[in-house]
Every structure is written in structure tokens, then in C-alpha cells.
């Protein structure tokens, strides 16, 4: 007989997921590309500016996840990137 199927992972709605992403660290920067390889000039400038503060921060590559890329625009009510969050709030 076949083994029983593993239970499916719970589906997390996009708003819950965005809340988790924006609060995964005290400061989170949503950019095109990565901290080490920003993929646009604006992302590069913001990474440099935040790095220069000496503040610890995490990044999320919005090009790696279309659902996050589109959903965060509505979640934040801000249409462009980069977006910088501190304590879960858009700065």
C-alpha cells in the first residue's frame, strides 16, 4: 500500500506574508536585487546609504517573488521600490 500523503503546508495569505516579511528584522529593505548586487541605481543608493549608517538590516529581492513585488505596493500604499521598513513601518 502507498504511504499516506503528508499534510499540505498551510497556505498563508499575502497580507500575512507581507506582515511577516516587513517585521522579520528591525530594519528590512525591499530592493531590486540583493545587498551585494543591487539591480538598479535607486536600490544601490539606498543600500549604500543604510550601510553607511552602520545599522544592521535585512534585504528582500522583490524580483525573486512577483506576488510580494505586487502585493507590497498595495500593502504600503507606495507604488515604487526600494521600500525601507523599520519596526514593520514604511519609512
N, CA, C and O atoms as a CHARMM CRD file, in Angstrom:
* protein
*
  364
    1    1 UNK  N      0.82500  -1.19900   0.00000 PROA 1      0.00000
    2    1 UNK  CA     0.00000   0.00000   0.00000 PROA 1      0.00000
    3    1 UNK  C      0.86500   1.25800   0.00000 PROA 1      0.00000
    4    1 UNK  O      1.99500   1.26200   0.48900 PROA 1      0.00000
    5    2 UNK  N      0.30800   2.30500  -0.55500 PROA 2      0.00000
    6    2 UNK  CA     1.01700   3.57900  -0.62700 PROA 2      0.00000
    7    2 UNK  C      1.04900   4.24300   0.74300 PROA 2      0.00000
    8    2 UNK  O      0.13100   4.09000   1.54900 PROA 2      0.00000
    9    3 UNK  N      2.11500   4.97600   0.98300 PROA 3      0.00000
   10    3 UNK  CA     2.22700   5.71400   2.24500 PROA 3      0.00000
   11    3 UNK  C      1.21200   6.84900   2.23900 PROA 3      0.00000
   12    3 UNK  O      0.90700   7.40300   1.18200 PROA 3      0.00000
   13    4 UNK  N      0.69100   7.19700   3.40000 PROA 4      0.00000
   14    4 UNK  CA    -0.26100   8.31500   3.43200 PROA 4      0.00000
   15    4 UNK  C      0.42900   9.61300   3.00300 PROA 4      0.00000
   16    4 UNK  O      1.60900   9.83100   3.27800 PROA 4      0.00000
   17    5 UNK  N     -0.32100  10.44400   2.34000 PROA 5      0.00000
   18    5 UNK  CA     0.22800  11.71700   1.87600 PROA 5      0.00000
   19    5 UNK  C      0.53300  12.60700   3.07400 PROA 5      0.00000
   20    5 UNK  O     -0.19600  12.62800   4.06500 PROA 5      0.00000
   21    6 UNK  N      1.62800  13.33500   2.94800 PROA 6      0.00000
   22    6 UNK  CA     1.98000  14.28100   4.00900 PROA 6      0.00000
   23    6 UNK  C      0.95600  15.40000   4.01100 PROA 6      0.00000
   24    6 UNK  O      0.45000  15.77400   2.95300 PROA 6      0.00000
   25    7 UNK  N      0.64400  15.94100   5.17900 PROA 7      0.00000
   26    7 UNK  CA    -0.30400  17.05700   5.19900 PROA 7      0.00000
   27    7 UNK  C      0.26200  18.24900   4.43100 PROA 7      0.00000
   28    7 UNK  O      1.46100  18.52600   4.48000 PROA 7      0.00000
   29    8 UNK  N     -0.60000  18.93000   3.73900 PROA 8      0.00000
   30    8 UNK  CA    -0.17300  20.09200   2.95900 PROA 8      0.00000
   31    8 UNK  C      0.24500  21.21000   3.90300 PROA 8      0.00000
   32    8 UNK  O     -0.32100  21.38100   4.98200 PROA 8      0.00000
   33    9 UNK  N      1.23600  21.95700   3.47500 PROA 9      0.00000
   34    9 UNK  CA     1.66500  23.11900   4.26800 PROA 9      0.00000
   35    9 UNK  C      0.51600  24.12300   4.28500 PROA 9      0.00000
   36    9 UNK  O     -0.18700  24.27900   3.28700 PROA 9      0.00000
   37   10 UNK  N      0.32500  24.79700   5.40500 PROA 10     0.00000
   38   10 UNK  CA    -0.76100  25.78300   5.44000 PROA 10     0.00000
   39   10 UNK  C     -0.50000  26.90800   4.43800 PROA 10     0.00000
   40   10 UNK  O      0.63300  27.35000   4.25200 PROA 10     0.00000
   41   11 UNK  N     -1.55300  27.34600   3.81600 PROA 11     0.00000
   42   11 UNK  CA    -1.44100  28.43500   2.85300 PROA 11     0.00000
   43   11 UNK  C     -1.51900  29.74700   3.62600 PROA 11     0.00000
   44   11 UNK  O     -2.44100  29.96700   4.41100 PROA 11     0.00000
   45   12 UNK  N     -0.54500  30.60400   3.39300 PROA 12     0.00000
   46   12 UNK  CA    -0.50300  31.89800   4.08700 PROA 12     0.00000
   47   12 UNK  C     -0.94400  32.96300   3.09000 PROA 12     0.00000
   48   12 UNK  O     -0.39800  33.05300   1.99000 PROA 12     0.00000
   49   13 UNK  N     -1.92400  33.76200   3.47000 PROA 13     0.00000
   50   13 UNK  CA    -2.36900  34.80500   2.54400 PROA 13     0.00000
   51   13 UNK  C     -1.28500  35.87200   2.42100 PROA 13     0.00000
   52   13 UNK  O     -0.41800  36.00400   3.28500 PROA 13     0.00000
   53   14 UNK  N     -1.35400  36.62700   1.33300 PROA 14     0.00000
   54   14 UNK  CA    -0.28900  37.57500   1.02200 PROA 14     0.00000
   55   14 UNK  C     -0.15700  38.66000   2.09000 PROA 14     0.00000
   56   14 UNK  O      0.96000  39.08200   2.39000 PROA 14     0.00000
   57   15 UNK  N     -1.25200  39.11500   2.66100 PROA 15     0.00000
   58   15 UNK  CA    -1.14600  40.17100   3.67900 PROA 15     0.00000
   59   15 UNK  C     -0.40200  39.66000   4.91400 PROA 15     0.00000
   60   15 UNK  O      0.42900  40.37300   5.47700 PROA 15     0.00000
   61   16 UNK  N     -0.69200  38.44800   5.33000 PROA 16     0.00000
   62   16 UNK  CA     0.01600  37.84600   6.47000 PROA 16     0.00000
   63   16 UNK  C      1.49500  37.68200   6.13400 PROA 16     0.00000
   64   16 UNK  O      2.36700  37.96300   6.95700 PROA 16     0.00000
   65   17 UNK  N      1.76200  37.22400   4.91700 PROA 17     0.00000
   66   17 UNK  CA     3.14800  37.03000   4.49400 PROA 17     0.00000
   67   17 UNK  C      3.91200  38.36000   4.46600 PROA 17     0.00000
   68   17 UNK  O      5.06300  38.42500   4.89800 PROA 17     0.00000
   69   18 UNK  N      3.27200  39.41300   3.96000 PROA 18     0.00000
   70   18 UNK  CA     3.93300  40.71800   3.91300 PROA 18     0.00000
   71   18 UNK  C      4.19900  41.25600   5.30700 PROA 18     0.00000
   72   18 UNK  O      5.24700  41.85500   5.54900 PROA 18     0.00000
   73   19 UNK  N      3.27300  41.05300   6.22000 PROA 19     0.00000
   74   19 UNK  CA     3.49000  41.47800   7.60500 PROA 19     0.00000
   75   19 UNK  C      4.68900  40.74400   8.19500 PROA 19     0.00000
   76   19 UNK  O      5.50600  41.34100   8.89600 PROA 19     0.00000
   77   20 UNK  N      4.79200  39.44400   7.90800 PROA 20     0.00000
   78   20 UNK  CA     5.93200  38.66300   8.39300 PROA 20     0.00000
   79   20 UNK  C      7.24000  39.17200   7.79000 PROA 20     0.00000
   80   20 UNK  O      8.23900  39.31300   8.49500 PROA 20     0.00000
   81   21 UNK  N      7.23200  39.44500   6.48700 PROA 21     0.00000
   82   21 UNK  CA     8.44900  39.92000   5.82200 PROA 21     0.00000
   83   21 UNK  C      8.88600  41.29500   6.31800 PROA 21     0.00000
   84   21 UNK  O     10.07800  41.53200   6.51600 PROA 21     0.00000
   85   22 UNK  N      7.93500  42.19600   6.51900 PROA 22     0.00000
   86   22 UNK  CA     8.29200  43.55500   6.93700 PROA 22     0.00000
   87   22 UNK  C      8.72600  43.63100   8.38800 PROA 22     0.00000
   88   22 UNK  O      9.29200  44.63600   8.81700 PROA 22     0.00000
   89   23 UNK  N      8.46400  42.56300   9.15500 PROA 23     0.00000
   90   23 UNK  CA     8.85400  42.55300  10.56700 PROA 23     0.00000
   91   23 UNK  C      9.86800  41.45200  10.87600 PROA 23     0.00000
   92   23 UNK  O     10.11800  41.15800  12.04500 PROA 23     0.00000
   93   24 UNK  N     10.46000  40.83800   9.84000 PROA 24     0.00000
   94   24 UNK  CA    11.41000  39.73900  10.05300 PROA 24     0.00000
   95   24 UNK  C     12.69600  40.19500  10.74100 PROA 24     0.00000
   96   24 UNK  O     13.42900  39.38300  11.30500 PROA 24     0.00000
   97   25 UNK  N     12.96000  41.48500  10.68800 PROA 25     0.00000
   98   25 UNK  CA    14.13000  42.08000  11.33500 PROA 25     0.00000
   99   25 UNK  C     13.73700  43.50600  11.70900 PROA 25     0.00000
  100   25 UNK  O     12.76000  44.03200  11.17400 PROA 25     0.00000
  101   26 UNK  N     14.47400  44.13700  12.61000 PROA 26     0.00000
  102   26 UNK  CA    14.12600  45.51400  12.97200 PROA 26     0.00000
  103   26 UNK  C     14.10300  46.46600  11.77300 PROA 26     0.00000
  104   26 UNK  O     13.28400  47.38400  11.72600 PROA 26     0.00000
  105   27 UNK  N     15.00800  46.24500  10.79600 PROA 27     0.00000
  106   27 UNK  CA    15.04500  47.06700   9.58500 PROA 27     0.00000
  107   27 UNK  C     15.12000  46.13000   8.38400 PROA 27     0.00000
  108   27 UNK  O     15.99400  45.26700   8.30300 PROA 27     0.00000
  109   28 UNK  N     14.17600  46.32100   7.44100 PROA 28     0.00000
  110   28 UNK  CA    14.12600  45.48700   6.23500 PROA 28     0.00000
  111   28 UNK  C     14.01800  46.39900   5.02600 PROA 28     0.00000
  112   28 UNK  O     13.18000  47.29900   4.98000 PROA 28     0.00000
  113   29 UNK  N     14.87700  46.15300   4.05100 PROA 29     0.00000
  114   29 UNK  CA    14.91200  46.93400   2.82800 PROA 29     0.00000
  115   29 UNK  C     14.47600  46.04700   1.66500 PROA 29     0.00000
  116   29 UNK  O     15.09800  45.02100   1.38800 PROA 29     0.00000
  117   30 UNK  N     13.40200  46.45000   0.98700 PROA 30     0.00000
  118   30 UNK  CA    12.89600  45.72700  -0.18000 PROA 30     0.00000
  119   30 UNK  C     13.46300  46.41800  -1.41500 PROA 30     0.00000
  120   30 UNK  O     13.17200  47.58300  -1.68400 PROA 30     0.00000
  121   31 UNK  N     14.28800  45.66300  -2.16800 PROA 31     0.00000
  122   31 UNK  CA    15.00800  46.24100  -3.30100 PROA 31     0.00000
  123   31 UNK  C     14.95300  45.31800  -4.51100 PROA 31     0.00000
  124   31 UNK  O     14.53800  44.16200  -4.42300 PROA 31     0.00000
  125   32 UNK  N     15.38200  45.86400  -5.64000 PROA 32     0.00000
  126   32 UNK  CA    15.58700  45.05600  -6.83900 PROA 32     0.00000
  127   32 UNK  C     17.00800  44.54300  -6.76600 PROA 32     0.00000
  128   32 UNK  O     17.96300  45.30900  -6.89100 PROA 32     0.00000
  129   33 UNK  N     17.14600  43.23500  -6.56200 PROA 33     0.00000
  130   33 UNK  CA    18.46300  42.62200  -6.42200 PROA 33     0.00000
  131   33 UNK  C     18.75500  42.31500  -4.96300 PROA 33     0.00000
  132   33 UNK  O     17.85200  42.19400  -4.13500 PROA 33     0.00000
  133   34 UNK  N     20.04400  42.19200  -4.67600 PROA 34     0.00000
  134   34 UNK  CA    20.47300  41.84900  -3.32400 PROA 34     0.00000
  135   34 UNK  C     21.37400  42.95800  -2.77800 PROA 34     0.00000
  136   34 UNK  O     21.78700  43.86100  -3.50500 PROA 34     0.00000
  137   35 UNK  N     21.66200  42.86700  -1.50700 PROA 35     0.00000
  138   35 UNK  CA    22.56000  43.83500  -0.86700 PROA 35     0.00000
  139   35 UNK  C     23.90600  43.87200  -1.60200 PROA 35     0.00000
  140   35 UNK  O     24.46600  44.94600  -1.82300 PROA 35     0.00000
  141   36 UNK  N     24.41900  42.70500  -1.97400 PROA 36     0.00000
  142   36 UNK  CA    25.71800  42.63400  -2.64200 PROA 36     0.00000
  143   36 UNK  C     25.64400  42.94700  -4.13100 PROA 36     0.00000
  144   36 UNK  O     26.63500  43.36000  -4.73200 PROA 36     0.00000
  145   37 UNK  N     24.46100  42.74700  -4.73200 PROA 37     0.00000
  146   37 UNK  CA    24.29800  43.00800  -6.16500 PROA 37     0.00000
  147   37 UNK  C     22.96600  43.69000  -6.44500 PROA 37     0.00000
  148   37 UNK  O     22.06100  43.07000  -7.00400 PROA 37     0.00000
  149   38 UNK  N     22.83300  44.96300  -6.06200 PROA 38     0.00000
  150   38 UNK  CA    21.59600  45.69500  -6.38100 PROA 38     0.00000
  151   38 UNK  C     21.43200  45.76200  -7.90000 PROA 38     0.00000
  152   38 UNK  O     22.41000  45.90700  -8.63300 PROA 38     0.00000
  153   39 UNK  N     20.18000  45.65500  -8.36200 PROA 39     0.00000
  154   39 UNK  CA    19.94100  45.59600  -9.80000 PROA 39     0.00000
  155   39 UNK  C     19.35700  46.87300 -10.37200 PROA 39     0.00000
  156   39 UNK  O     18.86800  46.86800 -11.50200 PROA 39     0.00000
  157   40 UNK  N     19.39300  47.97100  -9.62100 PROA 40     0.00000
  158   40 UNK  CA    19.03900  49.27600 -10.17500 PROA 40     0.00000
  159   40 UNK  C     19.76000  50.34600  -9.35900 PROA 40     0.00000
  160   40 UNK  O     20.18800  50.09900  -8.23100 PROA 40     0.00000
  161   41 UNK  N     19.88700  51.51600  -9.93500 PROA 41     0.00000
  162   41 UNK  CA    20.61300  52.60000  -9.29000 PROA 41     0.00000
  163   41 UNK  C     19.99800  53.05000  -7.98000 PROA 41     0.00000
  164   41 UNK  O     20.71700  53.34400  -7.02500 PROA 41     0.00000
  165   42 UNK  N     18.65200  53.10700  -7.92300 PROA 42     0.00000
  166   42 UNK  CA    17.99400  53.53200  -6.68800 PROA 42     0.00000
  167   42 UNK  C     18.27000  52.53000  -5.56700 PROA 42     0.00000
  168   42 UNK  O     18.56400  52.92000  -4.43700 PROA 42     0.00000
  169   43 UNK  N     18.17300  51.22900  -5.89000 PROA 43     0.00000
  170   43 UNK  CA    18.45200  50.20700  -4.87600 PROA 43     0.00000
  171   43 UNK  C     19.88700  50.31300  -4.39800 PROA 43     0.00000
  172   43 UNK  O     20.15200  50.20700  -3.20000 PROA 43     0.00000
  173   44 UNK  N     20.82000  50.52200  -5.32400 PROA 44     0.00000
  174   44 UNK  CA    22.24300  50.64500  -4.96900 PROA 44     0.00000
  175   44 UNK  C     22.46000  51.82100  -4.02200 PROA 44     0.00000
  176   44 UNK  O     23.19500  51.70200  -3.04200 PROA 44     0.00000
  177   45 UNK  N     21.82000  52.96500  -4.31400 PROA 45     0.00000
  178   45 UNK  CA    21.99200  54.15800  -3.47700 PROA 45     0.00000
  179   45 UNK  C     21.42400  53.95900  -2.07600 PROA 45     0.00000
  180   45 UNK  O     22.03400  54.37900  -1.09300 PROA 45     0.00000
  181   46 UNK  N     20.25800  53.31900  -1.98000 PROA 46     0.00000
  182   46 UNK  CA    19.65300  53.11400  -0.66200 PROA 46     0.00000
  183   46 UNK  C     20.45700  52.10100   0.14400 PROA 46     0.00000
  184   46 UNK  O     20.65100  52.29300   1.34500 PROA 46     0.00000
  185   47 UNK  N     20.92900  51.02700  -0.48900 PROA 47     0.00000
  186   47 UNK  CA    21.78500  50.05800   0.21600 PROA 47     0.00000
  187   47 UNK  C     23.01600  50.78300   0.76000 PROA 47     0.00000
  188   47 UNK  O     23.39200  50.58100   1.91400 PROA 47     0.00000
  189   48 UNK  N     23.64200  51.62300  -0.05900 PROA 48     0.00000
  190   48 UNK  CA    24.83700  52.35500   0.38900 PROA 48     0.00000
  191   48 UNK  C     24.50400  53.29200   1.54400 PROA 48     0.00000
  192   48 UNK  O     25.25700  53.37000   2.51400 PROA 48     0.00000
  193   49 UNK  N     23.38200  54.00400   1.44800 PROA 49     0.00000
  194   49 UNK  CA    23.00600  54.95900   2.49600 PROA 49     0.00000
  195   49 UNK  C     22.72200  54.25200   3.81400 PROA 49     0.00000
  196   49 UNK  O     23.16700  54.70900   4.86700 PROA 49     0.00000
  197   50 UNK  N     21.98600  53.14600   3.77200 PROA 50     0.00000
  198   50 UNK  CA    21.67100  52.42600   5.01000 PROA 50     0.00000
  199   50 UNK  C     22.93400  51.77700   5.56800 PROA 50     0.00000
  200   50 UNK  O     23.14400  51.77400   6.78100 PROA 50     0.00000
  201   51 UNK  N     23.77100  51.23000   4.69800 PROA 51     0.00000
  202   51 UNK  CA    25.03700  50.63200   5.13700 PROA 51     0.00000
  203   51 UNK  C     25.90300  51.67400   5.83500 PROA 51     0.00000
  204   51 UNK  O     26.52600  51.38600   6.85700 PROA 51     0.00000
  205   52 UNK  N     25.94100  52.88500   5.28200 PROA 52     0.00000
  206   52 UNK  CA    26.75800  53.96000   5.85600 PROA 52     0.00000
  207   52 UNK  C     26.31700  54.35000   7.26600 PROA 52     0.00000
  208   52 UNK  O     27.11600  54.89600   8.02700 PROA 52     0.00000
  209   53 UNK  N     25.06500  54.08100   7.62600 PROA 53     0.00000
  210   53 UNK  CA    24.60400  54.40600   8.97400 PROA 53     0.00000
  211   53 UNK  C     25.17900  53.44600  10.00400 PROA 53     0.00000
  212   53 UNK  O     25.19400  53.75000  11.19700 PROA 53     0.00000
  213   54 UNK  N     25.65400  52.28500   9.54800 PROA 54     0.00000
  214   54 UNK  CA    26.15400  51.27400  10.46400 PROA 54     0.00000
  215   54 UNK  C     25.04000  50.42400  11.06800 PROA 54     0.00000
  216   54 UNK  O     25.30000  49.52800  11.87200 PROA 54     0.00000
  217   55 UNK  N     23.81800  50.70400  10.68500 PROA 55     0.00000
  218   55 UNK  CA    22.66000  49.97900  11.20600 PROA 55     0.00000
  219   55 UNK  C     22.56800  48.59600  10.54700 PROA 55     0.00000
  220   55 UNK  O     22.79700  48.45500   9.34600 PROA 55     0.00000
  221   56 UNK  N     22.23400  47.59400  11.33800 PROA 56     0.00000
  222   56 UNK  CA    22.01700  46.25400  10.80000 PROA 56     0.00000
  223   56 UNK  C     20.68800  46.23600  10.06200 PROA 56     0.00000
  224   56 UNK  O     19.70700  46.80800  10.53700 PROA 56     0.00000
  225   57 UNK  N     20.64800  45.58000   8.90000 PROA 57     0.00000
  226   57 UNK  CA    19.39500  45.47900   8.15300 PROA 57     0.00000
  227   57 UNK  C     19.39000  44.23200   7.29000 PROA 57     0.00000
  228   57 UNK  O     20.43700  43.69600   6.92900 PROA 57     0.00000
  229   58 UNK  N     18.18800  43.78700   6.97000 PROA 58     0.00000
  230   58 UNK  CA    17.98200  42.66500   6.07000 PROA 58     0.00000
  231   58 UNK  C     17.47300  43.21900   4.74400 PROA 58     0.00000
  232   58 UNK  O     16.91800  44.31600   4.69300 PROA 58     0.00000
  233   59 UNK  N     17.66700  42.45000   3.67000 PROA 59     0.00000
  234   59 UNK  CA    17.11200  42.84300   2.38100 PROA 59     0.00000
  235   59 UNK  C     16.22600  41.72700   1.84500 PROA 59     0.00000
  236   59 UNK  O     16.36200  40.56300   2.22000 PROA 59     0.00000
  237   60 UNK  N     15.31400  42.11500   0.95800 PROA 60     0.00000
  238   60 UNK  CA    14.47100  41.16300   0.24300 PROA 60     0.00000
  239   60 UNK  C     14.48300  41.57200  -1.22100 PROA 60     0.00000
  240   60 UNK  O     14.21200  42.72600  -1.55400 PROA 60     0.00000
  241   61 UNK  N     14.80100  40.61400  -2.09900 PROA 61     0.00000
  242   61 UNK  CA    14.84100  40.87100  -3.53800 PROA 61     0.00000
  243   61 UNK  C     13.43300  40.73200  -4.11200 PROA 61     0.00000
  244   61 UNK  O     12.93000  39.62000  -4.27300 PROA 61     0.00000
  245   62 UNK  N     12.80600  41.85600  -4.41900 PROA 62     0.00000
  246   62 UNK  CA    11.43600  41.82100  -4.92900 PROA 62     0.00000
  247   62 UNK  C     11.35200  41.20200  -6.32000 PROA 62     0.00000
  248   62 UNK  O     10.27200  40.79600  -6.74700 PROA 62     0.00000
  249   63 UNK  N     12.47600  41.12300  -7.03400 PROA 63     0.00000
  250   63 UNK  CA    12.46900  40.49900  -8.35600 PROA 63     0.00000
  251   63 UNK  C     12.36500  38.98100  -8.25000 PROA 63     0.00000
  252   63 UNK  O     12.07800  38.30600  -9.23900 PROA 63     0.00000
  253   64 UNK  N     12.59700  38.44400  -7.05800 PROA 64     0.00000
  254   64 UNK  CA    12.55200  36.99300  -6.86800 PROA 64     0.00000
  255   64 UNK  C     11.14600  36.48700  -6.56400 PROA 64     0.00000
  256   64 UNK  O     10.92300  35.27600  -6.53700 PROA 64     0.00000
  257   65 UNK  N     10.19300  37.39200  -6.33400 PROA 65     0.00000
  258   65 UNK  CA     8.85400  36.97000  -5.93300 PROA 65     0.00000
  259   65 UNK  C      7.81900  37.99400  -6.41300 PROA 65     0.00000
  260   65 UNK  O      7.63100  39.04000  -5.79100 PROA 65     0.00000
  261   66 UNK  N      7.16500  37.68200  -7.50900 PROA 66     0.00000
  262   66 UNK  CA     6.21000  38.61500  -8.12400 PROA 66     0.00000
  263   66 UNK  C      5.03100  38.91200  -7.20200 PROA 66     0.00000
  264   66 UNK  O      4.52900  40.03600  -7.18400 PROA 66     0.00000
  265   67 UNK  N      4.58600  37.91900  -6.43900 PROA 67     0.00000
  266   67 UNK  CA     3.45600  38.14000  -5.52500 PROA 67     0.00000
  267   67 UNK  C      3.81900  39.19000  -4.47200 PROA 67     0.00000
  268   67 UNK  O      3.01700  40.07500  -4.17200 PROA 67     0.00000
  269   68 UNK  N      5.01800  39.09100  -3.91900 PROA 68     0.00000
  270   68 UNK  CA     5.47600  40.08800  -2.94100 PROA 68     0.00000
  271   68 UNK  C      5.67400  41.43500  -3.63100 PROA 68     0.00000
  272   68 UNK  O      5.28200  42.47200  -3.09700 PROA 68     0.00000
  273   69 UNK  N      6.27200  41.41900  -4.80200 PROA 69     0.00000
  274   69 UNK  CA     6.53800  42.67000  -5.53400 PROA 69     0.00000
  275   69 UNK  C      5.24800  43.46400  -5.76300 PROA 69     0.00000
  276   69 UNK  O      5.22100  44.67400  -5.53700 PROA 69     0.00000
  277   70 UNK  N      4.19600  42.80300  -6.20200 PROA 70     0.00000
  278   70 UNK  CA     2.92900  43.49000  -6.46500 PROA 70     0.00000
  279   70 UNK  C      2.16200  43.76200  -5.17000 PROA 70     0.00000
  280   70 UNK  O      1.59400  44.84000  -4.99300 PROA 70     0.00000
  281   71 UNK  N      2.15000  42.78500  -4.27200 PROA 71     0.00000
  282   71 UNK  CA     1.37900  42.91500  -3.03700 PROA 71     0.00000
  283   71 UNK  C      1.89500  44.00000  -2.11500 PROA 71     0.00000
  284   71 UNK  O      1.10800  44.67800  -1.45400 PROA 71     0.00000
  285   72 UNK  N      3.21400  44.17600  -2.06200 PROA 72     0.00000
  286   72 UNK  CA     3.78300  45.17400  -1.15500 PROA 72     0.00000
  287   72 UNK  C      3.40100  46.59100  -1.58100 PROA 72     0.00000
  288   72 UNK  O      3.29500  47.48600  -0.74300 PROA 72     0.00000
  289   73 UNK  N      3.19700  46.79300  -2.87400 PROA 73     0.00000
  290   73 UNK  CA     2.77600  48.12000  -3.35600 PROA 73     0.00000
  291   73 UNK  C      1.43000  48.50400  -2.73500 PROA 73     0.00000
  292   73 UNK  O      1.23200  49.64900  -2.32800 PROA 73     0.00000
  293   74 UNK  N      0.52000  47.55400  -2.66800 PROA 74     0.00000
  294   74 UNK  CA    -0.79600  47.81500  -2.06800 PROA 74     0.00000
  295   74 UNK  C     -0.69600  47.86700  -0.54400 PROA 74     0.00000
  296   74 UNK  O     -1.30000  48.72800   0.09500 PROA 74     0.00000
  297   75 UNK  N      0.05800  46.95500   0.02200 PROA 75     0.00000
  298   75 UNK  CA     0.21800  46.87900   1.47700 PROA 75     0.00000
  299   75 UNK  C      0.75300  48.20100   2.02600 PROA 75     0.00000
  300   75 UNK  O      0.29400  48.68600   3.06000 PROA 75     0.00000
  301   76 UNK  N      1.73100  48.77900   1.31900 PROA 76     0.00000
  302   76 UNK  CA     2.37600  50.00900   1.78200 PROA 76     0.00000
  303   76 UNK  C      1.70300  51.26800   1.24200 PROA 76     0.00000
  304   76 UNK  O      1.95600  52.37500   1.71700 PROA 76     0.00000
  305   77 UNK  N      0.84300  51.07900   0.24100 PROA 77     0.00000
  306   77 UNK  CA     0.24200  52.21800  -0.45800 PROA 77     0.00000
  307   77 UNK  C      1.32900  53.11600  -1.05100 PROA 77     0.00000
  308   77 UNK  O      1.21200  54.34200  -1.06100 PROA 77     0.00000
  309   78 UNK  N      2.39300  52.46600  -1.54600 PROA 78     0.00000
  310   78 UNK  CA     3.50800  53.17900  -2.17300 PROA 78     0.00000
  311   78 UNK  C      3.89500  52.37800  -3.42000 PROA 78     0.00000
  312   78 UNK  O      4.19800  51.19000  -3.30800 PROA 78     0.00000
  313   79 UNK  N      3.89100  52.99900  -4.60700 PROA 79     0.00000
  314   79 UNK  CA     3.99800  52.23800  -5.84900 PROA 79     0.00000
  315   79 UNK  C      5.39700  51.85400  -6.31600 PROA 79     0.00000
  316   79 UNK  O      5.52900  51.08900  -7.27200 PROA 79     0.00000
  317   80 UNK  N      6.44000  52.36100  -5.67300 PROA 80     0.00000
  318   80 UNK  CA     7.78300  52.13000  -6.21500 PROA 80     0.00000
  319   80 UNK  C      8.71200  51.50300  -5.17800 PROA 80     0.00000
  320   80 UNK  O      8.40600  51.43700  -3.98800 PROA 80     0.00000
  321   81 UNK  N      9.85800  51.04800  -5.68000 PROA 81     0.00000
  322   81 UNK  CA    10.91900  50.46800  -4.85300 PROA 81     0.00000
  323   81 UNK  C     12.18200  51.27100  -5.07800 PROA 81     0.00000
  324   81 UNK  O     12.35500  51.88800  -6.12900 PROA 81     0.00000
  325   82 UNK  N     13.07300  51.26400  -4.08400 PROA 82     0.00000
  326   82 UNK  CA    13.09800  50.48800  -2.85500 PROA 82     0.00000
  327   82 UNK  C     12.11400  50.99900  -1.80200 PROA 82     0.00000
  328   82 UNK  O     11.65700  52.14200  -1.83200 PROA 82     0.00000
  329   83 UNK  N     11.80800  50.08000  -0.85800 PROA 83     0.00000
  330   83 UNK  CA    10.99200  50.43400   0.29600 PROA 83     0.00000
  331   83 UNK  C     11.74800  49.99600   1.54700 PROA 83     0.00000
  332   83 UNK  O     12.23000  48.86600   1.63500 PROA 83     0.00000
  333   84 UNK  N     11.84200  50.90400   2.50500 PROA 84     0.00000
  334   84 UNK  CA    12.58000  50.65500   3.74500 PROA 84     0.00000
  335   84 UNK  C     11.60400  50.60400   4.90700 PROA 84     0.00000
  336   84 UNK  O     10.83000  51.53700   5.12200 PROA 84     0.00000
  337   85 UNK  N     11.64300  49.50600   5.65700 PROA 85     0.00000
  338   85 UNK  CA    10.76200  49.30700   6.81300 PROA 85     0.00000
  339   85 UNK  C     11.58200  49.24700   8.08600 PROA 85     0.00000
  340   85 UNK  O     12.64100  48.62100   8.12200 PROA 85     0.00000
  341   86 UNK  N     11.09800  49.89200   9.12300 PROA 86     0.00000
  342   86 UNK  CA    11.70500  49.80200  10.44900 PROA 86     0.00000
  343   86 UNK  C     10.55700  49.52300  11.41800 PROA 86     0.00000
  344   86 UNK  O      9.56200  50.24700  11.44100 PROA 86     0.00000
  345   87 UNK  N     10.70700  48.47900  12.20500 PROA 87     0.00000
  346   87 UNK  CA     9.63900  48.11900  13.14300 PROA 87     0.00000
  347   87 UNK  C      8.33900  47.81400  12.42600 PROA 87     0.00000
  348   87 UNK  O      7.26300  48.02000  12.98800 PROA 87     0.00000
  349   88 UNK  N      8.41500  47.32500  11.18700 PROA 88     0.00000
  350   88 UNK  CA     7.22300  46.98900  10.42800 PROA 88     0.00000
  351   88 UNK  C      6.54400  48.15900   9.75400 PROA 88     0.00000
  352   88 UNK  O      5.50700  47.98300   9.11400 PROA 88     0.00000
  353   89 UNK  N      7.11200  49.37100   9.88400 PROA 89     0.00000
  354   89 UNK  CA     6.51300  50.57400   9.29800 PROA 89     0.00000
  355   89 UNK  C      7.34500  51.07500   8.12700 PROA 89     0.00000
  356   89 UNK  O      8.57300  51.10800   8.20700 PROA 89     0.00000
  357   90 UNK  N      6.68700  51.46600   7.03900 PROA 90     0.00000
  358   90 UNK  CA     7.36300  52.04800   5.90000 PROA 90     0.00000
  359   90 UNK  C      7.89900  53.42600   6.27900 PROA 90     0.00000
  360   90 UNK  O      7.16900  54.26100   6.81300 PROA 90     0.00000
  361   91 UNK  N      9.17700  53.65200   5.99800 PROA 91     0.00000
  362   91 UNK  CA     9.77200  54.96800   6.28000 PROA 91     0.00000
  363   91 UNK  C      9.69600  55.85500   5.05200 PROA 91     0.00000
  364   91 UNK  O     10.14400  57.00100   5.09000 PROA 91     0.00000
